[in-house]
Amino acid sequence: MMHPYTDIPEISQSGNSVGVIRIPSEQDVPFTRRVRSIVDSAEFQRLAHVTQLALASRVYPGATHTRFEHALGVYHNALRYLWQLGRDPRFAATVSVRDAEILIVAALLHDIGHWPFCHPIEDMCLPNMPPHEVFATEFLSSGSELANVLRTEWQIEPHEVLDVLVAGSDSPSHRLRRSILSGPIDIDKMDYLSRDSQHCGVPYGRHFDRNRLINSLVVNEAGDGLAITGKGKTAAEMMVFARYVMFTEVYWHHAVRSATTMFARAFFEVHQSLSLYELFRLPEHDLIRQLCAAAVPAQATLLTDGLFGSKRVLHKRLSEYSLFHHSELYRAMRHMTYPQLTRFSNRLARRISEQTGQPLQDLDILIDAPPLHREVEFRVDVFFPAERCYRSLREVSPIVDAMAKTQFDDCVKKVRIFGSQRAVGLIHDHTVAIDDIVTAMLAEHPES
């Protein structure tokens, strides 16, 4: 049977192909004329000025890669997924050639609305904060360079791409393509786990067989999402574990979270004095410059200087809580809103001042708590051809089952209290019991 997508130039790498673009690590990404037209647009080029891991570079110096590079990797994965899934008659019957081309564009543009430090800012859930989907819609609106490119070079309407990026229409094809773009074994995770691992200089996100996993992809029983055959089971288990370890050792590493918490609190202190719609369109270095300028009258320079000044000075970890260590404190602070957390940390700074007899500023003490939204669980079915049946990966894998029984977020995302160098010194010199103070404060005011 002829492959249904061989007429798509990016997949066939023929026709109007102009070669490849190379990204780490030794990855040759098909680069056709119409892909180049998207990549060269002003809206896409801005991603070259948005780092993928934000403040992680303060801990892992190599983690300065951008969403531009990541977008190209996700696009490449889309081509590989389509080549594999095109062999499945049910997929080919559901996803037309036009649908596949829209998915290719959506893969390139999946992060188009992101601004610098997008996730730390969005995680605060502050009122009147524009979500990144608003900017994706704007960058794809009529009159933009990108919208014109889609119409003239791809014969695709921008709203067709947005309909995949931001769930609107509901059909088996839409659900299948969204599963590829954002699902248990999606093209986004497939790229960022490996790419982030490489740039951070750690092995954790690369220890799963990507080729084996991609080659095992099939359509699930309902026909609206992805499944894997039995030959991909071990690779899927390793991907689950890779993600767990990357969260533990990189994304929620205590020093990375210290830097992220410092940035979030600095932004919180000054955000009402900034024009957010203008700020979020800026390259990262310009956003940092405006944040640092706004921090001076807001007395947040303790944080911005430590992050972006000539000398790196991060707050140190004072205490840490999880589901398995001081669980009552963890649960109480986990469910506070960001404004409640700031008020609570301010009160904690005052209590420490009272016990030591030495003054502390509010920003000497910071609290980091996971956002209320949870990570999507790793739910994928395994197809066994001999039995002609589908069974959940959790059912056939003791490793995945054990991880699923303990909430992913509660294991890797801890509540932490950080202190400035001055605060750490005072607490050490006066043997201040942070956990006891926090317990007493929560007993006095359960809701800060």
SEMAR-242681 format. One record per residue (C-alpha): residue number from 1; residue in three letters; chain; y negated, z, x negated. Coordinates in steps of 0.02 Angstrom, whole numbers, plus 32768, in hexadecimal, padded with zeros to 4 digits. Layout:
# residues N
REC  resi  resn  chain    py    pz    px
REC   NUM   Ala      A     Y     Z     X
...
# end
This chain:
# residues 448
REC  resi  resn  chain    py    pz    px
REC     1   Met      A  8000  8000  8000
REC     2   Met      A  7F55  7FD2  7FBF
REC     3   His      A  7EE3  8065  7F9C
REC     4   Pro      A  7E60  806E  8028
REC     5   Tyr      A  7DCD  8095  7FB4
REC     6   Thr      A  7DE2  8013  7F2B
REC     7   Asp      A  7D48  7FB7  7F6A
REC     8   Ile      A  7CDA  804D  7F45
REC     9   Pro      A  7C8E  8021  7E9B
REC    10   Glu      A  7C88  80D4  7E5C
REC    11   Ile      A  7D43  80E4  7E7A
REC    12   Ser      A  7D76  803A  7E3E
REC    13   Gln      A  7CFB  8041  7DAB
REC    14   Ser      A  7CE3  7F88  7DBE
REC    15   Gly      A  7C6B  7F12  7E15
REC    16   Asn      A  7BBD  7F54  7DF9
REC    17   Ser      A  7BF5  7FDD  7D82
REC    18   Val      A  7B84  7FF6  7CEB
REC    19   Gly      A  7BF6  806A  7C8B
REC    20   Val      A  7C00  8127  7C7F
REC    21   Ile      A  7B91  81BC  7C62
REC    22   Arg      A  7BD9  8242  7BF1
REC    23   Ile      A  7BD1  82FB  7C16
REC    24   Pro      A  7C2A  838F  7BC4
REC    25   Ser      A  7CB4  839C  7B9F
REC    26   Glu      A  7CDA  82E8  7B6D
REC    27   Gln      A  7CCF  82B7  7C24
REC    28   Asp      A  7CAF  81FF  7C4A
REC    29   Val      A  7C5E  81F6  7CF6
REC    30   Pro      A  7C58  8149  7D4A
REC    31   Phe      A  7BA2  8116  7D52
REC    32   Thr      A  7B7E  8082  7DC4
REC    33   Arg      A  7AD5  8035  7DE6
REC    34   Arg      A  7AC5  808B  7E8D
REC    35   Val      A  7AF9  8135  7E45
REC    36   Arg      A  7A75  811E  7DBF
REC    37   Ser      A  79F4  80FC  7E47
REC    38   Ile      A  7A18  81A8  7E90
REC    39   Val      A  7A1C  81FF  7DE8
REC    40   Asp      A  7977  81B0  7DB2
REC    41   Ser      A  791C  81E8  7E50
REC    42   Ala      A  7899  8271  7E3E
REC    43   Glu      A  78F6  82E1  7EB9
REC    44   Phe      A  7996  82DB  7E53
REC    45   Gln      A  7940  82E7  7DA9
REC    46   Arg      A  78F6  8390  7DD9
REC    47   Leu      A  79A9  83D6  7DCE
REC    48   Ala      A  799D  83BD  7D12
REC    49   His      A  791E  844B  7D14
REC    50   Val      A  7989  84C5  7D79
REC    51   Thr      A  7A0B  8525  7D16
REC    52   Gln      A  7AB4  853E  7D67
REC    53   Leu      A  7ACD  85F6  7D3C
REC    54   Ala      A  7A1A  8636  7D3D
REC    55   Leu      A  7A12  86DA  7CDC
REC    56   Ala      A  7AC3  86D0  7C93
REC    57   Ser      A  7A78  8681  7BF7
REC    58   Arg      A  7A2C  872C  7BCD
REC    59   Val      A  7ADF  8764  7BAC
REC    60   Tyr      A  7B3B  86C1  7B87
REC    61   Pro      A  7AC1  8659  7B1E
REC    62   Gly      A  7B1A  85B5  7B3F
REC    63   Ala      A  7B08  85C3  7BFB
REC    64   Thr      A  7A6F  8553  7C05
REC    65   His      A  7AC5  84C1  7C5B
REC    66   Thr      A  7A6F  847A  7CF3
REC    67   Arg      A  7A95  844C  7DA6
REC    68   Phe      A  7A77  8398  7D6F
REC    69   Glu      A  7B11  839D  7CFF
REC    70   His      A  7B75  83FC  7D82
REC    71   Ala      A  7B49  837C  7E09
REC    72   Leu      A  7B8F  82F1  7D9E
REC    73   Gly      A  7C2F  8354  7D86
REC    74   Val      A  7C41  8371  7E40
REC    75   Tyr      A  7C24  82B9  7E62
REC    76   His      A  7CAD  828E  7DE4
REC    77   Asn      A  7D23  8306  7E3C
REC    78   Ala      A  7CFC  82B1  7EE2
REC    79   Leu      A  7D39  820B  7E9B
REC    80   Arg      A  7DD9  825C  7E5D
REC    81   Tyr      A  7DF8  82B1  7F04
REC    82   Leu      A  7DDC  8210  7F64
REC    83   Trp      A  7E52  81B1  7EF2
REC    84   Gln      A  7EDB  8232  7F0D
REC    85   Leu      A  7EBF  824D  7FC8
REC    86   Gly      A  7EB0  8193  7FEA
REC    87   Arg      A  7F6B  818B  7FCD
REC    88   Asp      A  7F85  81FC  8065
REC    89   Pro      A  7F8D  818A  80FF
REC    90   Arg      A  7F45  8211  8170
REC    91   Phe      A  7EAE  8228  80FF
REC    92   Ala      A  7E8F  816C  80F5
REC    93   Ala      A  7E9C  815E  81B2
REC    94   Thr      A  7E1B  81E9  81C8
REC    95   Val      A  7D9E  81CA  813D
REC    96   Ser      A  7D5A  8118  813F
REC    97   Val      A  7D15  80BE  80A8
REC    98   Arg      A  7C65  80E3  80E7
REC    99   Asp      A  7C93  819B  80FF
REC   100   Ala      A  7CD6  819F  804D
REC   101   Glu      A  7C34  8155  8008
REC   102   Ile      A  7BCE  81D7  8068
REC   103   Leu      A  7C3C  825E  8019
REC   104   Ile      A  7C1B  8217  7F6C
REC   105   Val      A  7B5F  8220  7F8B
REC   106   Ala      A  7B70  82D0  7FD5
REC   107   Ala      A  7BCE  8308  7F39
REC   108   Leu      A  7B3F  82CA  7ECB
REC   109   Leu      A  7ABF  831E  7F3B
REC   110   His      A  7B1A  83BE  7F6B
REC   111   Asp      A  7A9C  842A  7F0B
REC   112   Ile      A  7A03  83BE  7F2B
REC   113   Gly      A  79A4  8447  7F87
REC   114   His      A  79C0  84D0  7F06
REC   115   Trp      A  792C  8515  7EA9
REC   116   Pro      A  792C  8580  7E09
REC   117   Phe      A  797C  862C  7E23
REC   118   Cys      A  79A9  85F6  7ED4
REC   119   His      A  7A3F  8667  7EEF
REC   120   Pro      A  79F1  870C  7EB0
REC   121   Ile      A  795C  86EA  7F21
REC   122   Glu      A  79C1  86B9  7FBA
REC   123   Asp      A  7A37  874D  7FA4
REC   124   Met      A  79A7  87C3  7FCA
REC   125   Cys      A  799F  877E  807D
REC   126   Leu      A  78E3  8799  8087
REC   127   Pro      A  7886  8765  8125
REC   128   Asn      A  782D  86BD  8128
REC   129   Met      A  788E  8682  8090
REC   130   Pro      A  78B1  85C6  809E
REC   131   Pro      A  796B  85A1  8083
REC   132   His      A  7997  851B  8006
REC   133   Glu      A  79D6  84AD  8095
REC   134   Val      A  7920  8497  80C9
REC   135   Phe      A  78FA  8445  8022
REC   136   Ala      A  7996  83DA  802B
REC   137   Thr      A  7958  8398  80D2
REC   138   Glu      A  78AB  837B  808C
REC   139   Phe      A  78E8  831F  7FF0
REC   140   Leu      A  7950  82AE  8060
REC   141   Ser      A  78C7  8292  80E0
REC   142   Ser      A  787E  81E8  8109
REC   143   Gly      A  77FF  81B4  8088
REC   144   Ser      A  7853  820B  7FF5
REC   145   Glu      A  788D  81A3  7F62
REC   146   Leu      A  793D  81E3  7F7C
REC   147   Ala      A  7942  81AF  8033
REC   148   Asn      A  7908  8102  8003
REC   149   Val      A  798F  80F4  7F7D
REC   150   Leu      A  7A17  8125  7FF9
REC   151   Arg      A  79DF  80A3  8076
REC   152   Thr      A  79C3  8012  7FFE
REC   153   Glu      A  7A4C  802F  7F7C
REC   154   Trp      A  7AD4  8082  7FE5
REC   155   Gln      A  7AAB  804C  8097
REC   156   Ile      A  7ABD  8103  80C7
REC   157   Glu      A  7A45  8164  8135
REC   158   Pro      A  7A0E  820D  80EC
REC   159   His      A  7A42  826A  818B
REC   160   Glu      A  7AF5  8230  816E
REC   161   Val      A  7AF6  828B  80C7
REC   162   Leu      A  7AA2  8326  810E
REC   163   Asp      A  7B26  832A  8197
REC   164   Val      A  7BA9  8349  8110
REC   165   Leu      A  7B3F  83C2  80A9
REC   166   Val      A  7B05  842A  813E
REC   167   Ala      A  7B86  842E  81C9
REC   168   Gly      A  7B49  83CF  8260
REC   169   Ser      A  7BC0  8351  82AD
REC   170   Asp      A  7C72  8388  82C8
REC   171   Ser      A  7D01  830D  82B1
REC   172   Pro      A  7DA2  830B  824B
REC   173   Ser      A  7D4A  829F  81C8
REC   174   His      A  7CB6  8316  81BC
REC   175   Arg      A  7D29  83AD  81AE
REC   176   Leu      A  7D95  8359  812A
REC   177   Arg      A  7D00  8326  80C0
REC   178   Arg      A  7CB0  83D2  80CE
REC   179   Ser      A  7D56  841E  8097
REC   180   Ile      A  7D4E  83B1  7FFB
REC   181   Leu      A  7C99  83E1  7FDB
REC   182   Ser      A  7CA3  849A  8009
REC   183   Gly      A  7D4F  84E3  8027
REC   184   Pro      A  7DDA  8545  7FD1
REC   185   Ile      A  7DFC  84C0  7F4D
REC   186   Asp      A  7D5C  845D  7F54
REC   187   Ile      A  7D0B  83E9  7ED7
REC   188   Asp      A  7C7E  8467  7EB9
REC   189   Lys      A  7CEF  84F6  7E7E
REC   190   Met      A  7D5C  847C  7E20
REC   191   Asp      A  7CC5  8451  7DB5
REC   192   Tyr      A  7C62  84F2  7DA4
REC   193   Leu      A  7CF5  8560  7D71
REC   194   Ser      A  7D1D  84F0  7CDE
REC   195   Arg      A  7C69  84C3  7CB2
REC   196   Asp      A  7C25  8574  7CBC
REC   197   Ser      A  7CB8  85B2  7C55
REC   198   Gln      A  7C98  8530  7BCF
REC   199   His      A  7BDD  8551  7BC0
REC   200   Cys      A  7BF3  860E  7BC2
REC   201   Gly      A  7C71  85FF  7B34
REC   202   Val      A  7CFD  8655  7B93
REC   203   Pro      A  7DA9  8610  7BBF
REC   204   Tyr      A  7DC0  865C  7C6D
REC   205   Gly      A  7D87  85CE  7CDD
REC   206   Arg      A  7DE9  8547  7C82
REC   207   His      A  7E95  8595  7C8D
REC   208   Phe      A  7ED6  8532  7D20
REC   209   Asp      A  7F1D  8482  7D27
REC   210   Arg      A  7E97  841C  7D7E
REC   211   Asn      A  7EF7  8379  7D71
REC   212   Arg      A  7F93  83C5  7DBB
REC   213   Leu      A  7F30  8411  7E49
REC   214   Ile      A  7ED4  8370  7E73
REC   215   Asn      A  7F75  830B  7E6D
REC   216   Ser      A  7FC3  8381  7EEC
REC   217   Leu      A  7F3A  836C  7F70
REC   218   Val      A  7F6D  8338  8020
REC   219   Val      A  7F27  834C  80D0
REC   220   Asn      A  7F50  83EE  812B
REC   221   Glu      A  7FBA  83F5  81C9
REC   222   Ala      A  7F24  83F1  823E
REC   223   Gly      A  7EDE  8359  81E4
REC   224   Asp      A  7E33  83A6  81C9
REC   225   Gly      A  7E3E  83F6  811C
REC   226   Leu      A  7E97  83F7  8076
REC   227   Ala      A  7F44  8436  8049
REC   228   Ile      A  7FAE  8427  7FAC
REC   229   Thr      A  8062  83F9  7F8D
REC   230   Gly      A  80D8  8476  7F3D
REC   231   Lys      A  80BC  842A  7E90
REC   232   Gly      A  8009  846A  7E95
REC   233   Lys      A  8036  851E  7EC2
REC   234   Thr      A  802E  8566  7E12
REC   235   Ala      A  7F8B  850A  7DED
REC   236   Ala      A  7F41  8550  7E8F
REC   237   Glu      A  7F76  8601  7E60
REC   238   Met      A  7F24  85EC  7DB7
REC   239   Met      A  7E84  85AC  7E08
REC   240   Val      A  7E7D  8646  7E78
REC   241   Phe      A  7E91  86B5  7DE0
REC   242   Ala      A  7E13  864F  7D79
REC   243   Arg      A  7D91  8669  7DFF
REC   244   Tyr      A  7DB6  8723  7E08
REC   245   Val      A  7DA3  8738  7D4B
REC   246   Met      A  7D05  86CE  7D42
REC   247   Phe      A  7CB5  873F  7DC4
REC   248   Thr      A  7CEE  87D9  7D66
REC   249   Glu      A  7CC0  87A2  7CB6
REC   250   Val      A  7C2D  872C  7CD2
REC   251   Tyr      A  7BD9  8722  7D7C
REC   252   Trp      A  7BE1  87DF  7D9B
REC   253   His      A  7BE3  8818  7CE5
REC   254   His      A  7B7B  88B7  7CE2
REC   255   Ala      A  7AF8  8873  7C6A
REC   256   Val      A  7AE8  87D0  7CCC
REC   257   Arg      A  7ACE  8837  7D68
REC   258   Ser      A  7A4D  88A3  7D0E
REC   259   Ala      A  79E7  8807  7CE4
REC   260   Thr      A  79FF  87C4  7D95
REC   261   Thr      A  79CA  8869  7DE2
REC   262   Met      A  792F  8870  7D75
REC   263   Phe      A  78FF  87C0  7DAB
REC   264   Ala      A  7920  87E5  7E63
REC   265   Arg      A  78B5  8883  7E61
REC   266   Ala      A  7828  882B  7E05
REC   267   Phe      A  782C  879F  7E84
REC   268   Phe      A  782F  881C  7F13
REC   269   Glu      A  7795  8873  7ECE
REC   270   Val      A  772C  87D4  7EC4
REC   271   His      A  7773  8759  7F43
REC   272   Gln      A  76F1  877A  7FC8
REC   273   Ser      A  7668  8742  7F50
REC   274   Leu      A  76BD  869B  7F2C
REC   275   Ser      A  76C5  85F8  7F8C
REC   276   Leu      A  7782  85EB  7F99
REC   277   Tyr      A  778C  8537  7FD4
REC   278   Glu      A  7727  8501  7F3D
REC   279   Leu      A  777F  857A  7EC7
REC   280   Phe      A  782C  853D  7EF3
REC   281   Arg      A  7800  8489  7EC8
REC   282   Leu      A  77D3  84B6  7E15
REC   283   Pro      A  783E  849F  7D7A
REC   284   Glu      A  788C  8540  7D3F
REC   285   His      A  7813  8560  7CAF
REC   286   Asp      A  777D  854C  7D24
REC   287   Leu      A  77C9  85C2  7DA5
REC   288   Ile      A  77E3  8643  7D1C
REC   289   Arg      A  772F  862E  7CE2
REC   290   Gln      A  76EC  864C  7D91
REC   291   Leu      A  775F  86E2  7DAB
REC   292   Cys      A  7725  8730  7D08
REC   293   Ala      A  766E  8713  7D33
REC   294   Ala      A  7685  8763  7DDF
REC   295   Ala      A  76E1  87F6  7D92
REC   296   Val      A  7647  8835  7D35
REC   297   Pro      A  75E4  8876  7DCA
REC   298   Ala      A  7686  88AD  7E1E
REC   299   Gln      A  76B5  8916  7D85
REC   300   Ala      A  775D  88BD  7D7A
REC   301   Thr      A  7746  888A  7CC4
REC   302   Leu      A  77C7  890C  7C92
REC   303   Leu      A  7845  8895  7CE0
REC   304   Thr      A  77FC  87E9  7CBA
REC   305   Asp      A  77D7  8813  7C04
REC   306   Gly      A  7889  8853  7BED
REC   307   Leu      A  78CF  87B1  7C34
REC   308   Phe      A  7857  872C  7BF9
REC   309   Gly      A  77EF  877D  7B70
REC   310   Ser      A  7801  876A  7AB4
REC   311   Lys      A  7882  87F6  7AAF
REC   312   Arg      A  7914  8807  7B27
REC   313   Val      A  7919  88B6  7B74
REC   314   Leu      A  7995  88CC  7C02
REC   315   His      A  79AA  8967  7C6C
REC   316   Lys      A  7A49  89C6  7C42
REC   317   Arg      A  7AD5  89F7  7CB8
REC   318   Leu      A  7AC5  8AAD  7CF0
REC   319   Ser      A  7B4D  8AB4  7D73
REC   320   Glu      A  7BC7  8A43  7DCD
REC   321   Tyr      A  7C20  8A4E  7E74
REC   322   Ser      A  7CAC  89EB  7EC4
REC   323   Leu      A  7D2D  89F7  7F4E
REC   324   Phe      A  7D98  8A59  7ED2
REC   325   His      A  7D14  8AC6  7E7F
REC   326   His      A  7C9B  8B2D  7EEA
REC   327   Ser      A  7CC7  8ABE  7F7E
REC   328   Glu      A  7C56  8B20  7FF5
REC   329   Leu      A  7BBE  8AFC  7F88
REC   330   Tyr      A  7BF4  8A48  7F74
REC   331   Arg      A  7C02  8A2C  8030
REC   332   Ala      A  7B5C  8A82  8055
REC   333   Met      A  7AF7  8A1B  7FDB
REC   334   Arg      A  7B59  897A  7FF7
REC   335   His      A  7B17  8975  80A9
REC   336   Met      A  7A61  8995  8081
REC   337   Thr      A  79E6  8906  8094
REC   338   Tyr      A  7985  88D6  7FF9
REC   339   Pro      A  78E5  8930  8031
REC   340   Gln      A  794F  89CB  8053
REC   341   Leu      A  799A  89C0  7FA5
REC   342   Thr      A  78EE  89B7  7F55
REC   343   Arg      A  78B2  8A4F  7FB5
REC   344   Phe      A  7950  8AAD  7F85
REC   345   Ser      A  793E  8A81  7ECD
REC   346   Asn      A  7887  8AB6  7ED1
REC   347   Arg      A  78BA  8B60  7F17
REC   348   Leu      A  7942  8B6E  7E93
REC   349   Ala      A  78C0  8B50  7E0A
REC   350   Arg      A  7856  8BDC  7E53
REC   351   Arg      A  78EB  8C53  7E5A
REC   352   Ile      A  7914  8C31  7DA4
REC   353   Ser      A  785D  8C51  7D77
REC   354   Glu      A  7865  8CF8  7DD2
REC   355   Gln      A  7903  8D2D  7D77
REC   356   Thr      A  78C5  8CF9  7CCA
REC   357   Gly      A  7810  8D28  7CDF
REC   358   Gln      A  77E1  8C7D  7C9A
REC   359   Pro      A  7790  8BF0  7CFD
REC   360   Leu      A  77EF  8B52  7D27
REC   361   Gln      A  77AF  8AB4  7D79
REC   362   Asp      A  7807  8A6F  7E12
REC   363   Leu      A  7842  89D8  7DAE
REC   364   Asp      A  7896  8A46  7D2B
REC   365   Ile      A  7928  8A58  7DA5
REC   366   Leu      A  7979  89C3  7DFC
REC   367   Ile      A  7A0F  89B5  7E70
REC   368   Asp      A  7A7D  891C  7E7D
REC   369   Ala      A  7AEA  890C  7F17
REC   370   Pro      A  7B50  8873  7F4C
REC   371   Pro      A  7B05  8809  7FD7
REC   372   Leu      A  7B4F  8826  8083
REC   373   His      A  7B9C  8778  808F
REC   374   Arg      A  7C4C  876C  804B
REC   375   Glu      A  7CA3  86EE  7FDC
REC   376   Val      A  7D10  8672  803B
REC   377   Glu      A  7DC6  86A5  802E
REC   378   Phe      A  7E3E  8630  7FD6
REC   379   Arg      A  7E9B  85EB  806D
REC   380   Val      A  7EFF  854E  8050
REC   381   Asp      A  7FA8  8511  808E
REC   382   Val      A  8037  84D1  8023
REC   383   Phe      A  8099  843C  8063
REC   384   Phe      A  8154  8436  8042
REC   385   Pro      A  818F  8382  805B
REC   386   Ala      A  8249  83AA  8060
REC   387   Glu      A  8230  8422  80F1
REC   388   Arg      A  819E  83C0  813C
REC   389   Cys      A  813F  8462  8154
REC   390   Tyr      A  809D  84B6  811E
REC   391   Arg      A  8094  856C  80E6
REC   392   Ser      A  7FFC  85CD  80AD
REC   393   Leu      A  7FE8  85E5  7FF2
REC   394   Arg      A  7FDA  869F  8010
REC   395   Glu      A  8085  869C  8065
REC   396   Val      A  80DD  8647  7FD4
REC   397   Ser      A  807B  8696  7F44
REC   398   Pro      A  808A  8751  7F1E
REC   399   Ile      A  7FF4  8740  7EA8
REC   400   Val      A  7F7F  86F9  7F2D
REC   401   Asp      A  7FC4  876F  7FB0
REC   402   Ala      A  7F9F  8806  7F43
REC   403   Met      A  7EED  87CB  7F23
REC   404   Ala      A  7ED1  87A3  7FDB
REC   405   Lys      A  7F04  8852  8011
REC   406   Thr      A  7E75  889C  7FAD
REC   407   Gln      A  7DCC  8855  7FDD
REC   408   Phe      A  7D91  87E2  7F52
REC   409   Asp      A  7CDB  881C  7F5B
REC   410   Asp      A  7D07  88D4  7F53
REC   411   Cys      A  7D6A  88BB  7EB3
REC   412   Val      A  7CEC  8856  7E4F
REC   413   Lys      A  7C42  887A  7E9D
REC   414   Lys      A  7C10  892C  7E78
REC   415   Val      A  7B78  8993  7EA4
REC   416   Arg      A  7B1E  89C0  7E04
REC   417   Ile      A  7A87  8A2A  7DD6
REC   418   Phe      A  7A24  89EE  7D40
REC   419   Gly      A  799D  8A46  7CDD
REC   420   Ser      A  7917  8A15  7C60
REC   421   Gln      A  7926  8A51  7BAD
REC   422   Arg      A  78AF  8AE0  7BD6
REC   423   Ala      A  7916  8B13  7C6D
REC   424   Val      A  79B8  8B0C  7C0B
REC   425   Gly      A  796E  8B7B  7B84
REC   426   Leu      A  792F  8BFD  7C00
REC   427   Ile      A  79D4  8C02  7C5F
REC   428   His      A  7A36  8C17  7BBE
REC   429   Asp      A  79C4  8C9C  7B74
REC   430   His      A  79C1  8D04  7C15
REC   431   Thr      A  7A78  8CE2  7C47
REC   432   Val      A  7A43  8CA6  7CF4
REC   433   Ala      A  7AD7  8C8D  7D6A
REC   434   Ile      A  7AAA  8BE8  7DC1
REC   435   Asp      A  7B41  8BE9  7E35
REC   436   Asp      A  7B16  8C97  7E76
REC   437   Ile      A  7A62  8C66  7E98
REC   438   Val      A  7A97  8BC7  7EF5
REC   439   Thr      A  7B15  8C2A  7F5C
REC   440   Ala      A  7A91  8CA9  7F8E
REC   441   Met      A  7A12  8C22  7FB8
REC   442   Leu      A  7A8D  8BC7  8028
REC   443   Ala      A  7AB8  8C6A  8080
REC   444   Glu      A  79FF  8C88  80A2
REC   445   His      A  79D9  8BD8  80DC
REC   446   Pro      A  7A75  8B6E  8100
REC   447   Glu      A  7A03  8ADA  8126
REC   448   Ser      A  7980  8ACA  809F
# end
